[in-house]
Amino acid sequence: MQEINQFVADRISIKPEQVDGAIKLFQSGYSIPFISRYRKDHTGNLDEETLKLLYFRFSQFNILKSKKDLILKELDEKGELSDKIKKQIEGMKDEIILDDCCNVLRQWIDINSKKSYCDPIVDLILLQKNPPTEKEKYLHSFLNPENGVSSIDDILRDIHNNLVERLRFNLILRSIVRERMLSVADLISKVRRDFSNKRTKYEGFYNFRAKLKEITYQEFFMIKRGVQERVLSTSIQLYEEPTIHYIESKIIKNQDYPFLKEYLSAVRECYRKYIFPDLQDLVLKIIERRLEKKVVKEVSEKFYETLMIPGVGEVPVIGVIPAQKGSSKFAIIDAKGTLIDYHTIHPFFSQHLAQEARQILLDSIKKYEVKFIAVSNEQGAIEFQKFFNKILSEEKINEVYSVVINNVGSNSYPQSKAAGIEFPNLDSSVLYAVSIARKLQSTLGEFSRLNLSQIKINQFQQDVDQEKLSGEMDFQIRRFIAQSGVNINSASEFLLSFVPGLNPEIASSIKKHLEIYGTIKSREELKQIPKLSSQAFEESSGFLLITESENSLDNMFIHPDTYYIVKRISHSAEMSVKALIKNRDVLKRIDPKALEDDKLGIHTIRYIIDELINPSSDSRKKFKVPKFQKSVGSIDELKEGMIVEGVVSHITNFGVFVDIGLEQNALIHISEFPEDVFFIDPSDCISIGQIVRTSIVHIDREKNRINLSLKKHFNQPLNNTK
């Protein structure tokens, strides 16, 4: 355990005892969000991100150790395990490089079984030691005409071939070339002859060159796709002479030893014939892994931002999937997200069908007390929104809003496992409409029902390891739930399954308990739920909020196991727990050290006091409806200088795109951000889903482009918000 603690601690700059405490909790099956919030004393108050990195390093250590132990055992059994090789293997910290070295060493074991008369000379050369006698005399001692070694040239030829073969499996030489390739080599892509005169989406890579260390993930994965589709071919270019000189500077210790010429000749041939060709796939794997991490990180961060997009909450919503030339689905859900009715409408086929769609809308609003109409952002979404807005305006229905909703995720709901459970016999287009409506209620709630890897956030996420991607997105949902909590009485079975400590089986058991016994009124009642083990209760109870409980602590992020501390504070302050909550004056006078005992340390007690002073709550902002969405229907109605409101839909390094209610999004270039707002990346000061007030600075009707500015309106209050 000491070895693993030091390995992890050295890589994330924390104390070995903190690593030890966290690893013991990991090994006991506890999740990162639980450890971060409720086991602070065991880890020295490590936060979620540090614990996540610690867990990764812990897993990495175990994988590396297992592979190292296996190859060391193989080498030892074959009598090929030298102290030098053992030290090299034990010092490896990268799984891809370790795998490559293991393959090389296994090949070496097979080849090294063939002994040669010139092995002693080669051993001497590799050690860069002088022979015991003058060079020519030393070589003469190996002449053996009976075995075909009749001249010095024969010996030198055999030495050269033996050296090349030995150097081919030299881990140090391979490491030198590998690092050289990663730092200075170029990746080159060329169009294949069959496509040289054809236009494809890969035209930008028909004659492309970039430094491996500088290539972007967009460039790399586009090239990879082009290679897979046999449009492109690739190669790595590393200038040979500078590389040979670089290798010499790294491996030659004695410039005067007699076999220097032979050694360098073998190095040159080995590099050209074996090492450089052998390492190309390995280097591309390393680069791909680096870039894959960037994609996964970017998707993960944007996914979390998407979860932060505020929903309208528990109100009835109509979900609409527009189809101008076909049947458009129209689904109504109640405040809990349950499907209560659905229709097919054709508002643009004829006047009669338009009137029929109008009546369906009005009847649904009246009958089900609908508050929002969610229109999926398909082709024709704007026309449908204008159709609905016109009806709402004519009928003077001012408390119902139509909103165009991004269909990311919802379009995959009909194929999800959740859809098969919830609506086994329902048409897929109706399922889609239901998902759009529920997404407006709560993005988090709807995403918990989906196959996470099918939620398209980045166009290159399909190019990365889907298991890693899903795992990262899963972590972000759990992280979000850990920060915002879940109302156990209203959350769906699917959302409950993401609560730390719970799983789909336990979540199903909770919903069945609710169906039989009704509302859960205390955290203590959770212990009566079948399949909720003591550890599952311990881990999940602090994240399950019960608004209906008479105990105020049951609706806070204070763990039931620590309620006794709150009662001690309440008793010493001579006031009720309810009166104690948010009573800053009283709570600030509490000495945390005086409350320490054999169960709880200073970190947890400080957390409890902070939570009492400022109870955690849902970090999502309130939903707002941009004024702009009801006022303009096409780019022709816009004018430069006009003030518009919209929703940030996408963030890039050069600016942000804003949905202003038209088919095309508008761009706020970074040059149009306020000069007094400091940022490195636009995401530092603005987020996906944020409502922004902007002014139009340029309209290009021919290219259908709209440019906006934030300079005069950043952080100004919005109009007509709800």
SULPE-V334026 format. One line per field, one symbol per residue. phi: phi as a letter, one per 40 degrees, with the letter a starting at -180 (. if undefined). burial: # if it has 9 or more other C-alpha atoms within 8 Angstrom, else .. Layout:
phi: ???
burial: ???
//
This chain:
phi: .cccccdcdccbfbcdcccdcccccdccgcccdccccbbcccbggcccccccccccccccdcccccccdcccccccccgbcccccdccccccbbccccdcccccccccdccccccbccdcccdccccfbcccbddccccdcbcadcbgbbaccccccccdcccdcccdbccccccccdcccccbcbcbbbccdcbcbbcbcbdcbcabaacdcbcccccccccccccccgcbbbabbbcccdcccccdccbccbcbccbdccccccccccdccbcccccccccccccccdcccccccccdccccccccccbcgcbcbcbbbcacbacbcbbbbcccgccbaaabbbcbcacccccccccccccccccbfcbabbbccccgdccccccccccccccfccbbbbbcbccdgcccddccccccccbcbcdcccdccccccccccacdcccccbcdccccbbcbcccbdccccccccdcccccccccbgbcccbccdccdcccdgbadccdcccccccccbgdcbacccdcccdgccccccdccdccccbcccccdccbbcbcdcbdccccccccccfaccccccgcddccccccdccccacbbbccccccccccccbdcadcccccbbcddcbbbbaccccbcgccbbabcbabbcbibbbcbgbcbcbbbcdcbcdccccacbdccbabcgccbbbbcbabbcccgbbbbbbdcbdgccccfcb
burial: ...######..#...#.######.##...#######..#####.##.#.######.##.##.##..##..##..##....#....#..#.....########.##..##........##..#.##..#.........##..##.....##.#.###.########.###...##.###.###.#########..#......#..####.###..#.#..####..##...####.#.#....##..##........#..#.###########.###..##.##.####..##.###..##.###########.###########..###########.#..#..###.....######.#...##....#########.###.###.##.###......######.#.##.###.#####........#########################.###..##..#.#..##.###.#############..#.############.######.##.....####.###.#..#...###########..#..#.#######..#.###.###.....#..####..##....#...#...#######.######.##........#####..##......#...######.#...########..######.###.......#....###########.#....########.##...#....
//
